[in-house]
């Protein structure tokens, strides 16, 4: 991915100023635009790290989830629930991991309609290597220290609760 030319000004701050002049001050406009841009930056960086392993970040997340699961396997519905994605996305992600030999699928013996996905030995090797590489680049967040990463997590948590990701403890 080519690096964009650096502008001599912050385009998001400029858009926020213009927005304020046109429609009035709305702090959430600058915030959402910054969050969306940060998401683009981070996804580009982490995808570049996992790409040599034949992964996207979404596939990496699925492998990590299976690594953490008891016996290294979960139902497709549980994967979707934990990753907070639509069942179609889970099927696509897992099928690509199966095609790469990183995951295996089998009927769920406890539910004749369900399917279990399990991480393979090759999948475990790949996820360990990719994790080392992602940790080495601090998942793209090396410009922040540990405390700031905690603050980012805490700032975004109420949004995730309001969206119904989970109930507040």
C-alpha positions in Angstrom: 0.0 0.0 0.0 1.6 3.3 -1.1 2.1 5.9 1.6 -0.1 9.0 0.9 1.7 12.3 0.5 2.0 14.2 3.7 -0.2 17.3 3.6 1.1 20.5 5.2 -2.1 20.6 7.3 -4.4 18.2 9.1 -7.3 17.5 6.7 -9.5 16.3 9.4 -9.0 19.4 11.5 -9.6 21.5 8.4 -12.8 19.6 7.6 -13.9 20.1 11.2 -13.3 23.9 10.9 -15.3 24.0 7.7 -18.0 21.9 9.2 -18.2 24.3 12.1 -18.4 27.3 9.8 -21.1 25.7 7.7 -23.3 23.8 10.2 -22.0 24.8 13.6 -19.7 23.1 16.1 -20.2 19.3 16.4 -17.2 17.7 18.2 -18.4 14.3 17.2 -17.7 15.0 13.5 -13.9 15.4 14.0 -13.9 12.5 16.4 -15.7 10.0 14.0 -13.5 11.1 11.1 -10.4 10.5 13.2 -11.6 7.1 14.3 -12.4 6.0 10.8 -9.0 7.2 9.5 -7.2 5.5 12.4 -9.1 2.3 11.5 -7.9 2.5 7.9 -4.3 3.1 9.1 -4.3 0.3 11.6 -6.0 -2.2 9.3 -3.5 -1.5 6.6 -0.6 -2.0 8.9 -1.8 -5.2 10.5 -3.0 -6.7 7.2 0.5 -6.0 5.8 2.1 -8.0 8.7 -0.3 -11.0 8.4 -0.4 -11.1 4.6 2.8 -13.1 4.2 1.1 -15.8 6.2 -1.8 -15.8 3.8 -4.1 -14.1 6.3 -6.2 -11.0 6.7 -6.6 -9.5 10.2 -10.1 -11.1 10.3 -8.7 -14.5 9.6 -6.0 -13.9 12.1 -8.6 -13.0 14.8 -10.5 -16.3 14.0 -7.3 -18.3 14.5 -6.6 -16.6 17.7 -10.1 -17.3 19.0 -9.7 -20.9 18.1 -6.3 -21.0 19.8 -7.9 -19.7 23.0 -10.9 -22.2 22.8 -11.0 -25.4 24.8 -9.7 -28.2 22.5 -9.0 -25.5 19.9 -12.5 -25.7 18.4 -15.7 -23.8 18.5 -19.1 -23.8 16.7 -19.5 -21.5 13.8 -22.2 -19.6 15.6 -19.9 -19.1 18.7 -17.2 -17.8 16.4 -19.6 -15.3 14.9 -20.8 -14.3 18.4 -17.3 -13.8 19.8 -16.0 -12.0 16.7 -19.2 -10.0 16.5 -19.7 -10.7 12.8 -22.5 -11.9 10.6 -22.8 -15.7 10.0 -22.0 -15.2 6.3 -18.7 -13.5 7.3 -17.8 -16.4 9.6 -18.5 -19.0 6.9 -16.3 -17.0 4.4 -13.5 -16.6 6.9 -13.5 -20.2 8.1 -13.8 -21.6 4.6 -10.7 -19.6 3.6 -8.9 -20.9 6.6 -9.9 -24.5 5.7 -8.7 -24.0 2.2 -5.3 -22.9 3.6 -5.1 -25.9 5.8 -5.2 -23.8 9.0 -8.6 -24.9 10.2 -10.7 -28.1 9.8 -14.5 -28.3 9.9 -16.7 -31.2 11.1 -20.3 -31.7 12.1 -21.0 -30.9 15.7 -21.7 -34.2 17.5 -23.9 -32.3 20.0 -26.0 -30.6 17.4 -26.8 -32.4 14.1 -27.2 -29.0 12.3 -24.1 -27.3 13.6 -20.5 -27.2 12.5 -17.4 -27.2 14.5 -14.3 -25.4 13.3 -10.9 -26.5 14.8 -7.5 -25.1 14.4 -4.9 -27.4 12.8 -1.3 -27.8 13.8 -0.3 -25.7 10.8 -2.9 -23.1 12.0 -1.2 -23.0 15.4 2.2 -22.5 13.9 1.0 -19.7 11.7 -0.9 -17.9 14.5 2.2 -18.1 16.7 4.4 -16.6 14.0 1.9 -13.9 13.0 1.3 -13.0 16.7 5.1 -12.5 17.2 5.2 -10.2 14.3 2.1 -8.2 15.3 3.4 -7.9 18.9 6.8 -6.7 17.5 5.0 -3.8 15.8 2.6 -3.2 18.8 -0.4 -3.9 16.6 0.3 -0.6 14.9 -0.1 1.4 18.1 3.6 1.9 18.9 3.1 5.7 19.0 1.1 5.2 22.3 2.5 3.9 25.6 0.8 1.3 27.8 -1.3 3.9 29.7 -2.5 5.6 26.5 -3.5 2.3 25.0 -5.5 1.7 28.2 -7.1 5.1 27.9 -8.1 4.4 24.3 -9.7 1.1 25.3 -11.6 2.8 28.2 -12.8 5.7 25.9 -14.2 3.3 23.3 -15.8 0.9 25.8 -19.0 2.9 26.5 -19.6 3.0 22.7 -19.3 -0.7 22.5 -21.6 -1.2 25.4 -24.2 1.1 23.9 -24.0 -0.8 20.6 -24.9 -4.0 22.5 -21.5 -5.8 22.1 -21.8 -6.8 25.8 -23.5 -5.8 29.0 -21.7 -3.6 31.5 -20.3 -5.7 34.4 
